[in-house]
Amino acid sequence: MATTRTATTHWEGNLLQGKGTVALDSSKAGTFDVSWPARIDKPNGVTSPEELIAAAHSACYSMALSHGLAEQGHNIEDIDTEADVTLQLGEGITAIALTVKARVPGLSEADFQAAALDAKANCPVSQALTGVKNITLTAELI
């Protein structure tokens, strides 16, 4: 089974002074302002492609970890994942740091770390981002 999701962006003006909006068309979940200053300076209530990538990666990773643990028979209380995406001007996205904290009663630390690494390697967004050379993971079982 394949699914396709769609987002569209409307942009006005040049890169430095221009601005745009990105709409989550498939879900109709919202429309968000985007701008160059939000990418390289303070967001000031405006998002960026890097923040949207961080949102996608943290959500996908959490889902993959939850699925992997459930398939092993574990009951997951909660999983919190943060993704920090670094944009280096002239180089592009150079790093993504994933930080996950999870409560999974009865799970050993070693099994948690193995599941966390497996989710990092196998979540579809991680796989789509293989061009990013430095993707790190810090995983904490709480």
N, CA, C and O atoms as a GROMACS GRO file, in nm:
protein
  568
    1MET      N    1   0.084  -0.118   0.000
    1MET     CA    2   0.000   0.000   0.000
    1MET      C    3   0.089   0.124   0.000
    1MET      O    4   0.178   0.136   0.083
    2ALA      N    5   0.065   0.214  -0.090
    2ALA     CA    6   0.139   0.339  -0.097
    2ALA      C    7   0.045   0.455  -0.064
    2ALA      O    8  -0.073   0.451  -0.096
    3THR      N    9   0.100   0.556  -0.001
    3THR     CA   10   0.024   0.678   0.025
    3THR      C   11   0.106   0.796  -0.022
    3THR      O   12   0.229   0.792  -0.024
    4THR      N   13   0.037   0.899  -0.061
    4THR     CA   14   0.102   1.023  -0.103
    4THR      C   15   0.042   1.136  -0.023
    4THR      O   16  -0.080   1.146  -0.009
    5ARG      N   17   0.126   1.221   0.030
    5ARG     CA   18   0.082   1.339   0.103
    5ARG      C   19   0.133   1.461   0.029
    5ARG      O   20   0.239   1.457  -0.034
    6THR      N   21   0.058   1.571   0.037
    6THR     CA   22   0.092   1.689  -0.041
    6THR      C   23   0.098   1.813   0.047
    6THR      O   24   0.012   1.836   0.132
    7ALA      N   25   0.200   1.893   0.023
    7ALA     CA   26   0.212   2.027   0.080
    7ALA      C   27   0.248   2.120  -0.035
    7ALA      O   28   0.316   2.080  -0.130
    8THR      N   29   0.202   2.244  -0.027
    8THR     CA   30   0.235   2.341  -0.131
    8THR      C   31   0.288   2.468  -0.066
    8THR      O   32   0.254   2.501   0.048
    9THR      N   33   0.372   2.537  -0.141
    9THR     CA   34   0.428   2.663  -0.095
    9THR      C   35   0.400   2.771  -0.197
    9THR      O   36   0.419   2.751  -0.317
   10HIS      N   37   0.356   2.885  -0.149
   10HIS     CA   38   0.340   3.005  -0.231
   10HIS      C   39   0.447   3.103  -0.183
   10HIS      O   40   0.454   3.133  -0.064
   11TRP      N   41   0.529   3.153  -0.275
   11TRP     CA   42   0.639   3.245  -0.241
   11TRP      C   43   0.621   3.375  -0.317
   11TRP      O   44   0.582   3.374  -0.434
   12GLU      N   45   0.650   3.487  -0.251
   12GLU     CA   46   0.644   3.619  -0.314
   12GLU      C   47   0.775   3.692  -0.289
   12GLU      O   48   0.821   3.701  -0.175
   13GLY      N   49   0.834   3.745  -0.395
   13GLY     CA   50   0.954   3.826  -0.383
   13GLY      C   51   1.082   3.745  -0.393
   13GLY      O   52   1.080   3.625  -0.421
   14ASN      N   53   1.193   3.815  -0.370
   14ASN     CA   54   1.323   3.748  -0.377
   14ASN      C   55   1.352   3.673  -0.248
   14ASN      O   56   1.274   3.680  -0.152
   15LEU      N   57   1.462   3.602  -0.245
   15LEU     CA   58   1.493   3.518  -0.128
   15LEU      C   59   1.507   3.600  -0.001
   15LEU      O   60   1.448   3.566   0.101
   16LEU      N   61   1.585   3.706  -0.005
   16LEU     CA   62   1.620   3.777   0.118
   16LEU      C   63   1.505   3.858   0.178
   16LEU      O   64   1.488   3.859   0.300
   17GLN      N   65   1.426   3.925   0.094
   17GLN     CA   66   1.316   4.006   0.146
   17GLN      C   67   1.180   3.939   0.126
   17GLN      O   68   1.079   3.987   0.179
   18GLY      N   69   1.175   3.831   0.052
   18GLY     CA   70   1.048   3.766   0.022
   18GLY      C   71   0.993   3.689   0.140
   18GLY      O   72   1.053   3.681   0.247
   19LYS      N   73   0.876   3.634   0.115
   19LYS     CA   74   0.811   3.554   0.218
   19LYS      C   75   0.716   3.457   0.150
   19LYS      O   76   0.683   3.474   0.032
   20GLY      N   77   0.675   3.358   0.224
   20GLY     CA   78   0.585   3.260   0.166
   20GLY      C   79   0.499   3.194   0.271
   20GLY      O   80   0.508   3.224   0.390
   21THR      N   81   0.416   3.105   0.222
   21THR     CA   82   0.334   3.022   0.310
   21THR      C   83   0.343   2.878   0.260
   21THR      O   84   0.343   2.853   0.139
   22VAL      N   85   0.350   2.787   0.353
   22VAL     CA   86   0.345   2.645   0.320
   22VAL      C   87   0.216   2.590   0.378
   22VAL      O   88   0.184   2.612   0.495
   23ALA      N   89   0.142   2.520   0.294
   23ALA     CA   90   0.013   2.464   0.335
   23ALA      C   91   0.022   2.312   0.339
   23ALA      O   92   0.073   2.250   0.246
   24LEU      N   93  -0.028   2.254   0.446
   24LEU     CA   94  -0.036   2.109   0.458
   24LEU      C   95  -0.168   2.068   0.392
   24LEU      O   96  -0.272   2.059   0.457
   25ASP      N   97  -0.161   2.044   0.262
   25ASP     CA   98  -0.280   2.024   0.181
   25ASP      C   99  -0.354   1.895   0.210
   25ASP      O  100  -0.477   1.895   0.217
   26SER      N  101  -0.283   1.787   0.227
   26SER     CA  102  -0.349   1.658   0.247
   26SER      C  103  -0.433   1.656   0.373
   26SER      O  104  -0.548   1.612   0.372
   27SER      N  105  -0.375   1.702   0.482
   27SER     CA  106  -0.444   1.695   0.611
   27SER      C  107  -0.529   1.819   0.639
   27SER      O  108  -0.619   1.816   0.722
   28LYS      N  109  -0.500   1.926   0.569
   28LYS     CA  110  -0.565   2.055   0.597
   28LYS      C  111  -0.536   2.099   0.741
   28LYS      O  112  -0.615   2.172   0.801
   29ALA      N  113  -0.423   2.055   0.796
   29ALA     CA  114  -0.389   2.085   0.935
   29ALA      C  115  -0.343   2.228   0.956
   29ALA      O  116  -0.341   2.276   1.070
   30GLY      N  117  -0.306   2.296   0.850
   30GLY     CA  118  -0.267   2.435   0.870
   30GLY      C  119  -0.184   2.490   0.757
   30GLY      O  120  -0.136   2.418   0.669
   31THR      N  121  -0.169   2.621   0.762
   31THR     CA  122  -0.083   2.696   0.670
   31THR      C  123   0.014   2.774   0.757
   31THR      O  124  -0.026   2.836   0.856
   32PHE      N  125   0.140   2.772   0.718
   32PHE     CA  126   0.244   2.831   0.801
   32PHE      C  127   0.329   2.927   0.719
   32PHE      O  128   0.363   2.898   0.604
   33ASP      N  129   0.364   3.040   0.779
   33ASP     CA  130   0.451   3.136   0.714
   33ASP      C  131   0.594   3.083   0.712
   33ASP      O  132   0.639   3.019   0.807
   34VAL      N  133   0.666   3.111   0.601
   34VAL     CA  134   0.808   3.076   0.588
   34VAL      C  135   0.882   3.198   0.534
   34VAL      O  136   0.827   3.279   0.460
   35SER      N  137   1.010   3.209   0.574
   35SER     CA  138   1.093   3.318   0.522
   35SER      C  139   1.240   3.284   0.539
   35SER      O  140   1.277   3.196   0.617
   36TRP      N  141   1.323   3.355   0.464
   36TRP     CA  142   1.467   3.337   0.476
   36TRP      C  143   1.516   3.376   0.616
   36TRP      O  144   1.592   3.300   0.675
   37PRO      N  145   1.476   3.492   0.670
   37PRO     CA  146   1.523   3.526   0.804
   37PRO      C  147   1.491   3.419   0.910
   37PRO      O  148   1.569   3.399   1.003
   38ALA      N  149   1.378   3.351   0.894
   38ALA     CA  150   1.342   3.245   0.990
   38ALA      C  151   1.439   3.128   0.980
   38ALA      O  152   1.453   3.052   1.076
   39ARG      N  153   1.506   3.112   0.865
   39ARG     CA  154   1.602   3.003   0.847
   39ARG      C  155   1.737   3.036   0.910
   39ARG      O  156   1.805   2.947   0.960
   40ILE      N  157   1.776   3.163   0.906
   40ILE     CA  158   1.913   3.198   0.946
   40ILE      C  159   1.921   3.281   1.073
   40ILE      O  160   2.031   3.306   1.123
   41ASP      N  161   1.809   3.325   1.125
   41ASP     CA  162   1.808   3.410   1.244
   41ASP      C  163   1.697   3.361   1.336
   41ASP      O  164   1.664   3.242   1.335
   42LYS      N  165   1.641   3.447   1.414
   42LYS     CA  166   1.534   3.408   1.505
   42LYS      C  167   1.406   3.381   1.426
   42LYS      O  168   1.375   3.453   1.332
   43PRO      N  169   1.332   3.276   1.466
   43PRO     CA  170   1.210   3.242   1.392
   43PRO      C  171   1.100   3.347   1.399
   43PRO      O  172   1.029   3.369   1.301
   44ASN      N  173   1.085   3.413   1.513
   44ASN     CA  174   0.982   3.517   1.529
   44ASN      C  175   0.845   3.472   1.478
   44ASN      O  176   0.776   3.548   1.410
   45GLY      N  177   0.806   3.351   1.512
   45GLY     CA  178   0.674   3.301   1.477
   45GLY      C  179   0.660   3.251   1.334
   45GLY      O  180   0.550   3.220   1.290
   46VAL      N  181   0.773   3.243   1.262
   46VAL     CA  182   0.773   3.197   1.123
   46VAL      C  183   0.855   3.069   1.116
   46VAL      O  184   0.961   3.060   1.178
   47THR      N  185   0.808   2.970   1.043
   47THR     CA  186   0.878   2.842   1.036
   47THR      C  187   0.980   2.842   0.922
   47THR      O  188   0.996   2.940   0.850
   48SER      N  189   1.047   2.729   0.908
   48SER     CA  190   1.149   2.712   0.803
   48SER      C  191   1.146   2.569   0.755
   48SER      O  192   1.091   2.481   0.823
   49PRO      N  193   1.203   2.543   0.638
   49PRO     CA  194   1.211   2.404   0.593
   49PRO      C  195   1.281   2.314   0.694
   49PRO      O  196   1.243   2.198   0.711
   50GLU      N  197   1.383   2.367   0.761
   50GLU     CA  198   1.455   2.285   0.859
   50GLU      C  199   1.367   2.248   0.978
   50GLU      O  200   1.376   2.137   1.029
   51GLU      N  201   1.283   2.341   1.022
   51GLU     CA  202   1.192   2.309   1.132
   51GLU      C  203   1.088   2.206   1.088
   51GLU      O  204   1.051   2.118   1.165
   52LEU      N  205   1.043   2.217   0.964
   52LEU     CA  206   0.947   2.119   0.913
   52LEU      C  207   1.013   1.981   0.900
   52LEU      O  208   0.948   1.880   0.926
   53ILE      N  209   1.139   1.977   0.860
   53ILE     CA  210   1.212   1.850   0.855
   53ILE      C  211   1.227   1.794   0.996
   53ILE      O  212   1.209   1.674   1.018
   54ALA      N  213   1.259   1.880   1.093
   54ALA     CA  214   1.271   1.836   1.232
   54ALA      C  215   1.139   1.778   1.282
   54ALA      O  216   1.138   1.676   1.352
   55ALA      N  217   1.028   1.841   1.247
   55ALA     CA  218   0.897   1.790   1.288
   55ALA      C  219   0.871   1.653   1.227
   55ALA      O  220   0.826   1.561   1.295
   56ALA      N  221   0.899   1.640   1.099
   56ALA     CA  222   0.877   1.512   1.031
   56ALA      C  223   0.966   1.404   1.090
   56ALA      O  224   0.920   1.291   1.112
   57HIS      N  225   1.092   1.436   1.116
   57HIS     CA  226   1.185   1.335   1.166
   57HIS      C  227   1.149   1.292   1.307
   57HIS      O  228   1.151   1.173   1.338
   58SER      N  229   1.116   1.387   1.394
   58SER     CA  230   1.082   1.350   1.532
   58SER      C  231   0.954   1.267   1.537
   58SER      O  232   0.945   1.172   1.616
   59ALA      N  233   0.857   1.301   1.455
   59ALA     CA  234   0.731   1.224   1.453
   59ALA      C  235   0.754   1.084   1.399
   59ALA      O  236   0.707   0.986   1.457
   60CYS      N  237   0.826   1.074   1.288
   60CYS     CA  238   0.851   0.943   1.226
   60CYS      C  239   0.933   0.854   1.319
   60CYS      O  240   0.904   0.736   1.334
   61TYR      N  241   1.036   0.912   1.379
   61TYR     CA  242   1.121   0.836   1.470
   61TYR      C  243   1.039   0.781   1.588
   61TYR      O  244   1.052   0.664   1.623
   62SER      N  245   0.956   0.865   1.648
   62SER     CA  246   0.874   0.821   1.761
   62SER      C  247   0.782   0.706   1.720
   62SER      O  248   0.765   0.610   1.795
   63MET      N  249   0.724   0.717   1.602
   63MET     CA  250   0.636   0.611   1.553
   63MET      C  251   0.713   0.482   1.529
   63MET      O  252   0.667   0.374   1.566
   64ALA      N  253   0.831   0.492   1.469
   64ALA     CA  254   0.912   0.374   1.441
   64ALA      C  255   0.957   0.306   1.571
   64ALA      O  256   0.954   0.184   1.581
   65LEU      N  257   0.999   0.385   1.669
   65LEU     CA  258   1.041   0.328   1.797
   65LEU      C  259   0.924   0.262   1.867
   65LEU      O  260   0.937   0.151   1.920
   66SER      N  261   0.810   0.328   1.868
   66SER     CA  262   0.690   0.271   1.930
   66SER      C  263   0.653   0.139   1.864
   66SER      O  264   0.622   0.041   1.932
   67HIS      N  265   0.656   0.136   1.733
   67HIS     CA  266   0.620   0.014   1.659
   67HIS      C  267   0.718  -0.099   1.689
   67HIS      O  268   0.676  -0.212   1.715
   68GLY      N  269   0.847  -0.069   1.685
   68GLY     CA  270   0.947  -0.171   1.712
   68GLY      C  271   0.934  -0.230   1.852
   68GLY      O  272   0.944  -0.351   1.870
   69LEU      N  273   0.912  -0.144   1.950
   69LEU     CA  274   0.898  -0.192   2.088
   69LEU      C  275   0.770  -0.273   2.105
   69LEU      O  276   0.770  -0.375   2.173
   70ALA      N  277   0.661  -0.228   2.044
   70ALA     CA  278   0.534  -0.301   2.054
   70ALA      C  279   0.546  -0.438   1.989
   70ALA      O  280   0.492  -0.536   2.041
   71GLU      N  281   0.616  -0.447   1.877
   71GLU     CA  282   0.634  -0.576   1.811
   71GLU      C  283   0.714  -0.673   1.898
   71GLU      O  284   0.702  -0.795   1.884
   72GLN      N  285   0.797  -0.619   1.987
   72GLN     CA  286   0.874  -0.702   2.080
   72GLN      C  287   0.792  -0.735   2.205
   72GLN      O  288   0.841  -0.803   2.295
   73GLY      N  289   0.668  -0.688   2.211
   73GLY     CA  290   0.580  -0.720   2.322
   73GLY      C  291   0.583  -0.622   2.437
   73GLY      O  292   0.531  -0.652   2.544
   74HIS      N  293   0.644  -0.505   2.418
   74HIS     CA  294   0.653  -0.406   2.526
   74HIS      C  295   0.534  -0.311   2.524
   74HIS      O  296   0.481  -0.278   2.418
   75ASN      N  297   0.495  -0.266   2.642
   75ASN     CA  298   0.392  -0.164   2.656
   75ASN      C  299   0.460  -0.030   2.675
   75ASN      O  300   0.534  -0.010   2.771
   76ILE      N  301   0.435   0.061   2.585
   76ILE     CA  302   0.500   0.191   2.587
   76ILE      C  303   0.411   0.290   2.661
   76ILE      O  304   0.295   0.308   2.625
   77GLU      N  305   0.465   0.353   2.765
   77GLU     CA  306   0.389   0.459   2.832
   77GLU      C  307   0.395   0.586   2.750
   77GLU      O  308   0.291   0.643   2.716
   78ASP      N  309   0.516   0.631   2.717
   78ASP     CA  310   0.529   0.749   2.632
   78ASP      C  311   0.670   0.759   2.575
   78ASP      O  312   0.766   0.704   2.629
   79ILE      N  313   0.678   0.831   2.465
   79ILE     CA  314   0.803   0.857   2.395
   79ILE      C  315   0.803   1.005   2.358
   79ILE      O  316   0.708   1.055   2.298
   80ASP      N  317   0.910   1.074   2.394
   80ASP     CA  318   0.928   1.215   2.357
   80ASP      C  319   1.056   1.226   2.275
   80ASP      O  320   1.164   1.190   2.322
   81THR      N  321   1.043   1.275   2.153
   81THR     CA  322   1.159   1.287   2.064
   81THR      C  323   1.175   1.431   2.020
   81THR      O  324   1.079   1.496   1.978
   82GLU      N  325   1.298   1.479   2.028
   82GLU     CA  326   1.334   1.611   1.977
   82GLU      C  327   1.430   1.590   1.861
   82GLU      O  328   1.518   1.504   1.868
   83ALA      N  329   1.412   1.666   1.756
   83ALA     CA  330   1.506   1.664   1.644
   83ALA      C  331   1.557   1.805   1.622
   83ALA      O  332   1.479   1.898   1.599
   84ASP      N  333   1.687   1.822   1.628
   84ASP     CA  334   1.751   1.950   1.603
   84ASP      C  335   1.819   1.942   1.468
   84ASP      O  336   1.913   1.864   1.450
   85VAL      N  337   1.773   2.021   1.371
   85VAL     CA  338   1.828   2.021   1.236
   85VAL      C  339   1.916   2.144   1.219
   85VAL      O  340   1.872   2.257   1.241
   86THR      N  341   2.041   2.122   1.178
   86THR     CA  342   2.137   2.230   1.162
   86THR      C  343   2.155   2.263   1.014
   86THR      O  344   2.189   2.177   0.934
   87LEU      N  345   2.133   2.390   0.980
   87LEU     CA  346   2.159   2.442   0.847
   87LEU      C  347   2.288   2.523   0.852
   87LEU      O  348   2.297   2.619   0.928
   88GLN      N  349   2.385   2.484   0.774
   88GLN     CA  350   2.511   2.558   0.764
   88GLN      C  351   2.511   2.628   0.628
   88GLN      O  352   2.509   2.563   0.524
   89LEU      N  353   2.513   2.760   0.630
   89LEU     CA  354   2.510   2.835   0.504
   89LEU      C  355   2.625   2.792   0.415
   89LEU      O  356   2.738   2.777   0.461
   90GLY      N  357   2.596   2.772   0.290
   90GLY     CA  358   2.696   2.728   0.193
   90GLY      C  359   2.716   2.578   0.187
   90GLY      O  360   2.777   2.526   0.094
   91GLU      N  361   2.665   2.507   0.288
   91GLU     CA  362   2.682   2.362   0.293
   91GLU      C  363   2.549   2.287   0.294
   91GLU      O  364   2.543   2.172   0.250
   92GLY      N  365   2.445   2.350   0.342
   92GLY     CA  366   2.315   2.283   0.353
   92GLY      C  367   2.291   2.229   0.492
   92GLY      O  368   2.348   2.277   0.590
   93ILE      N  369   2.206   2.129   0.500
   93ILE     CA  370   2.177   2.065   0.629
   93ILE      C  371   2.295   1.973   0.660
   93ILE      O  372   2.320   1.876   0.588
   94THR      N  373   2.365   2.004   0.767
   94THR     CA  374   2.488   1.932   0.801
   94THR      C  375   2.471   1.835   0.917
   94THR      O  376   2.555   1.747   0.935
   95ALA      N  377   2.366   1.850   0.995
   95ALA     CA  378   2.350   1.763   1.111
   95ALA      C  379   2.205   1.758   1.156
   95ALA      O  380   2.129   1.854   1.142
   96ILE      N  381   2.171   1.643   1.211
   96ILE     CA  382   2.044   1.625   1.279
   96ILE      C  383   2.075   1.551   1.409
   96ILE      O  384   2.135   1.443   1.407
   97ALA      N  385   2.033   1.608   1.519
   97ALA     CA  386   2.052   1.545   1.649
   97ALA      C  387   1.916   1.501   1.701
   97ALA      O  388   1.829   1.584   1.730
   98LEU      N  389   1.898   1.372   1.712
   98LEU     CA  390   1.776   1.316   1.770
   98LEU      C  391   1.799   1.289   1.918
   98LEU      O  392   1.900   1.231   1.955
   99THR      N  393   1.706   1.332   2.000
   99THR     CA  394   1.710   1.304   2.143
   99THR      C  395   1.576   1.244   2.181
   99THR      O  396   1.472   1.304   2.159
  100VAL      N  397   1.580   1.124   2.238
  100VAL     CA  398   1.456   1.055   2.273
  100VAL      C  399   1.460   1.016   2.420
  100VAL      O  400   1.562   0.972   2.472
  101LYS      N  401   1.346   1.034   2.484
  101LYS     CA  402   1.324   0.986   2.620
  101LYS      C  403   1.198   0.903   2.617
  101LYS      O  404   1.096   0.944   2.562
  102ALA      N  405   1.206   0.785   2.676
  102ALA     CA  406   1.090   0.696   2.671
  102ALA      C  407   1.069   0.626   2.804
  102ALA      O  408   1.163   0.597   2.878
  103ARG      N  409   0.942   0.601   2.833
  103ARG     CA  410   0.904   0.521   2.949
  103ARG      C  411   0.845   0.391   2.897
  103ARG      O  412   0.738   0.389   2.835
  104VAL      N  413   0.917   0.283   2.923
  104VAL     CA  414   0.875   0.151   2.878
  104VAL      C  415   0.900   0.055   2.995
  104VAL      O  416   1.012   0.005   3.010
  105PRO      N  417   0.799   0.029   3.077
  105PRO     CA  418   0.819  -0.055   3.195
  105PRO      C  419   0.872  -0.194   3.157
  105PRO      O  420   0.826  -0.257   3.062
  106GLY      N  421   0.972  -0.239   3.235
  106GLY     CA  422   1.026  -0.372   3.219
  106GLY      C  423   1.128  -0.388   3.108
  106GLY      O  424   1.180  -0.498   3.088
  107LEU      N  425   1.159  -0.283   3.035
  107LEU     CA  426   1.255  -0.291   2.925
  107LEU      C  427   1.396  -0.265   2.978
  107LEU      O  428   1.418  -0.169   3.052
  108SER      N  429   1.491  -0.350   2.941
  108SER     CA  430   1.629  -0.330   2.984
  108SER      C  431   1.692  -0.216   2.905
  108SER      O  432   1.649  -0.184   2.794
  109GLU      N  433   1.793  -0.155   2.963
  109GLU     CA  434   1.864  -0.046   2.897
  109GLU      C  435   1.926  -0.093   2.765
  109GLU      O  436   1.919  -0.022   2.665
  110ALA      N  437   1.984  -0.211   2.765
  110ALA     CA  438   2.048  -0.264   2.644
  110ALA      C  439   1.944  -0.285   2.533
  110ALA      O  440   1.968  -0.251   2.417
  111ASP      N  441   1.830  -0.342   2.568
  111ASP     CA  442   1.726  -0.363   2.468
  111ASP      C  443   1.668  -0.231   2.418
  111ASP      O  444   1.632  -0.218   2.301
  112PHE      N  445   1.658  -0.133   2.507
  112PHE     CA  446   1.610  -0.001   2.466
  112PHE      C  447   1.706   0.064   2.368
  112PHE      O  448   1.664   0.116   2.265
  113GLN      N  449   1.833   0.060   2.399
  113GLN     CA  450   1.933   0.121   2.310
  113GLN      C  451   1.931   0.053   2.173
  113GLN      O  452   1.942   0.121   2.070
  114ALA      N  453   1.917  -0.078   2.170
  114ALA     CA  454   1.911  -0.150   2.043
  114ALA      C  455   1.787  -0.109   1.964
  114ALA      O  456   1.795  -0.087   1.843
  115ALA      N  457   1.674  -0.098   2.031
  115ALA     CA  458   1.550  -0.058   1.963
  115ALA      C  459   1.560   0.086   1.914
  115ALA      O  460   1.512   0.119   1.806
  116ALA      N  461   1.623   0.173   1.994
  116ALA     CA  462   1.638   0.313   1.956
  116ALA      C  463   1.724   0.326   1.830
  116ALA      O  464   1.691   0.403   1.740
  117LEU      N  465   1.832   0.252   1.824
  117LEU     CA  466   1.919   0.254   1.705
  117LEU      C  467   1.848   0.196   1.584
  117LEU      O  468   1.864   0.247   1.473
  118ASP      N  469   1.772   0.090   1.603
  118ASP     CA  470   1.697   0.030   1.494
  118ASP      C  471   1.595   0.129   1.437
  118ASP      O  472   1.579   0.140   1.316
  119ALA      N  473   1.527   0.201   1.524
  119ALA     CA  474   1.429   0.300   1.478
  119ALA      C  475   1.498   0.411   1.400
  119ALA      O  476   1.445   0.459   1.300
  120LYS      N  477   1.615   0.452   1.446
  120LYS     CA  478   1.691   0.556   1.375
  120LYS      C  479   1.726   0.510   1.234
  120LYS      O  480   1.716   0.588   1.139
  121ALA      N  481   1.767   0.386   1.220
  121ALA     CA  482   1.808   0.334   1.091
  121ALA      C  483   1.690   0.307   0.998
  121ALA      O  484   1.705   0.315   0.876
  122ASN      N  485   1.574   0.276   1.055
  122ASN     CA  486   1.465   0.226   0.973
  122ASN      C  487   1.342   0.315   0.961
  122ASN      O  488   1.251   0.281   0.886
  123CYS      N  489   1.338   0.426   1.031
  123CYS     CA  490   1.220   0.512   1.010
  123CYS      C  491   1.232   0.571   0.869
  123CYS      O  492   1.341   0.610   0.827
  124PRO      N  493   1.121   0.579   0.796
  124PRO     CA  494   1.127   0.627   0.658
  124PRO      C  495   1.188   0.766   0.641
  124PRO      O  496   1.254   0.792   0.540
  125VAL      N  497   1.168   0.854   0.737
  125VAL     CA  498   1.227   0.987   0.724
  125VAL      C  499   1.378   0.979   0.742
  125VAL      O  500   1.452   1.047   0.670
  126SER      N  501   1.426   0.898   0.837
  126SER     CA  502   1.571   0.878   0.850
  126SER      C  503   1.629   0.827   0.719
  126SER      O  504   1.734   0.874   0.674
  127GLN      N  505   1.561   0.733   0.658
  127GLN     CA  506   1.608   0.677   0.532
  127GLN      C  507   1.609   0.781   0.422
  127GLN      O  508   1.699   0.782   0.337
  128ALA      N  509   1.510   0.869   0.421
  128ALA     CA  510   1.505   0.975   0.320
  128ALA      C  511   1.615   1.079   0.341
  128ALA      O  512   1.654   1.147   0.246
  129LEU      N  513   1.665   1.090   0.463
  129LEU     CA  514   1.764   1.192   0.496
  129LEU      C  515   1.907   1.138   0.499
  129LEU      O  516   1.995   1.196   0.562
  130THR      N  517   1.931   1.028   0.432
  130THR     CA  518   2.065   0.967   0.435
  130THR      C  519   2.174   1.057   0.377
  130THR      O  520   2.292   1.032   0.398
  131GLY      N  521   2.137   1.160   0.305
  131GLY     CA  522   2.235   1.256   0.254
  131GLY      C  523   2.294   1.344   0.364
  131GLY      O  524   2.397   1.408   0.343
  132VAL      N  525   2.230   1.348   0.479
  132VAL     CA  526   2.284   1.423   0.593
  132VAL      C  527   2.389   1.334   0.659
  132VAL      O  528   2.358   1.227   0.710
  133LYS      N  529   2.513   1.380   0.656
  133LYS     CA  530   2.624   1.296   0.700
  133LYS      C  531   2.630   1.273   0.850
  133LYS      O  532   2.685   1.173   0.896
  134ASN      N  533   2.574   1.364   0.928
  134ASN     CA  534   2.588   1.356   1.073
  134ASN      C  535   2.450   1.353   1.140
  134ASN      O  536   2.396   1.457   1.178
  135ILE      N  537   2.395   1.234   1.155
  135ILE     CA  538   2.270   1.217   1.229
  135ILE      C  539   2.304   1.140   1.356
  135ILE      O  540   2.347   1.025   1.351
  136THR      N  541   2.284   1.205   1.470
  136THR     CA  542   2.319   1.144   1.598
  136THR      C  543   2.193   1.112   1.676
  136THR      O  544   2.085   1.165   1.648
  137LEU      N  545   2.209   1.024   1.773
  137LEU     CA  546   2.098   0.982   1.857
  137LEU      C  547   2.144   0.974   2.002
  137LEU      O  548   2.245   0.912   2.033
  138THR      N  549   2.068   1.038   2.089
  138THR     CA  550   2.083   1.024   2.232
  138THR      C  551   1.952   0.966   2.284
  138THR      O  552   1.847   1.028   2.269
  139ALA      N  553   1.958   0.849   2.343
  139ALA     CA  554   1.837   0.780   2.386
  139ALA      C  555   1.842   0.754   2.536
  139ALA      O  556   1.940   0.700   2.588
  140GLU      N  557   1.737   0.793   2.605
  140GLU     CA  558   1.729   0.776   2.750
  140GLU      C  559   1.602   0.703   2.787
  140GLU      O  560   1.491   0.744   2.751
  141LEU      N  561   1.619   0.593   2.859
  141LEU     CA  562   1.507   0.518   2.914
  141LEU      C  563   1.479   0.574   3.053
  141LEU      O  564   1.566   0.572   3.139
  142ILE      N  565   1.357   0.625   3.074
  142ILE     CA  566   1.327   0.688   3.203
  142ILE      C  567   1.219   0.609   3.276
  142ILE      O  568   1.179   0.646   3.387
   0.00000   0.00000   0.00000
